[in-house]
Amino acid sequence: MSRAKVRNARIVLVTCPSLALARKIARAVVEKRLAACVNVVRSPVESFYTWKGRLESAREHLLLIKTAAESLSGLEREVKRLHTYAVPEFIALPITGGSPEYLAWLGETTAARSRETSSGQP
């Protein structure tokens, strides 16, 4: 596994207020090849946060989105387009290691989108 492929791989965290929205976003970003894979955590997580000066809590569904660094801006645009929150969570974390075969597949899957975009295909 080349160090470049490992440095390029990212996990993006996104929370959604409903399982239906989580699934909608997951399908859309994989279909558009902005992500290689999305795990939808079906059991809600409990989130605590401050919004407009008030402590809030919510039951949310977590998405674990596997993608490449060069797909982050398009992925963020698509998440924001589909999401119902004014400020959706979008946190990208580097993947520092993993199965060489999996990371190669991740890179190839998201690179296919880059090749299509640069050749003028949708």
C-alpha positions in Angstrom: 0.0 0.0 0.0 1.5 3.3 -1.0 1.7 6.0 1.6 0.0 8.3 -0.9 -3.1 6.2 -0.9 -3.2 6.1 2.9 -2.7 9.8 3.2 -5.5 10.4 0.7 -8.1 8.3 2.5 -10.7 10.0 4.8 -13.6 9.1 7.1 -16.2 11.8 7.3 -18.7 11.9 10.2 -22.2 13.3 9.5 -25.2 13.1 11.9 -28.8 13.1 10.7 -32.1 13.7 12.6 -33.7 10.6 11.0 -32.8 7.2 9.6 -34.6 8.1 6.4 -32.4 11.2 5.8 -29.3 9.2 6.7 -30.1 6.6 4.1 -31.0 9.2 1.5 -27.6 10.9 1.9 -25.7 7.6 2.0 -27.3 6.4 -1.3 -26.8 9.8 -3.0 -23.1 10.1 -2.2 -22.3 6.5 -3.1 -24.3 6.7 -6.4 -22.4 9.9 -7.3 -19.1 8.2 -6.3 -18.3 11.0 -3.8 -17.8 8.2 -1.3 -16.8 4.6 -1.7 -18.9 3.3 1.2 -21.2 4.7 3.9 -22.1 3.0 7.1 -25.4 4.1 8.6 -25.5 3.5 12.3 -29.1 2.5 12.8 -29.2 2.8 16.5 -29.4 6.5 17.4 -26.6 8.3 19.1 -27.4 10.9 21.7 -25.8 14.3 20.9 -25.3 17.3 23.2 -24.4 20.6 21.7 -24.9 24.4 22.1 -27.1 26.0 19.5 -28.0 29.7 19.6 -26.8 29.9 23.2 -28.8 27.0 24.5 -27.7 23.5 25.5 -29.6 21.1 23.3 -29.7 17.3 22.9 -30.9 15.2 20.1 -31.2 11.6 19.0 -29.3 11.3 15.7 -28.1 8.7 13.2 -24.4 8.7 12.5 -22.9 8.2 9.0 -19.4 7.0 8.6 -18.4 8.0 5.1 -15.3 6.5 3.5 -13.9 8.8 0.8 -10.7 10.3 -0.7 -9.4 13.8 0.1 -10.0 15.1 -3.4 -13.7 14.2 -3.0 -14.3 16.2 0.2 -15.5 19.5 -1.3 -18.0 17.8 -3.6 -19.1 15.5 -0.8 -19.6 18.4 1.6 -21.7 20.2 -1.1 -23.9 17.2 -1.6 -24.4 16.6 2.1 -25.4 20.3 2.6 -27.7 20.2 -0.4 -29.6 17.2 1.0 -29.4 17.8 4.8 -32.2 19.4 6.8 -29.9 21.1 9.4 -28.8 24.7 8.9 -25.3 23.6 9.9 -24.9 19.9 9.4 -21.9 18.1 11.0 -19.2 17.4 8.5 -15.9 16.3 10.0 -13.2 14.7 7.9 -10.6 12.5 9.7 -7.5 11.1 8.0 -7.2 7.3 7.8 -3.7 6.5 8.9 -3.7 2.8 8.1 -5.8 -0.1 7.1 -6.1 -3.1 4.8 -4.1 -2.3 1.6 -6.8 -4.0 -0.5 -9.6 -2.0 1.0 -7.8 1.3 0.8 -6.9 0.6 -2.9 -10.6 -0.1 -3.6 -11.6 3.1 -1.8 -9.2 5.1 -3.9 -10.2 3.4 -7.2 -13.9 3.9 -6.5 -13.7 7.6 -5.8 -11.1 8.1 -8.5 -13.7 6.9 -11.0 -15.8 9.9 -10.2 -12.7 12.2 -10.7 -12.1 10.6 -14.1 -15.7 11.0 -15.2 -15.9 14.6 -14.0 -12.7 15.6 -15.8 -13.8 13.9 -19.0 -17.1 15.8 -19.0 -19.3 12.9 -17.9 -21.7 13.3 -15.0 
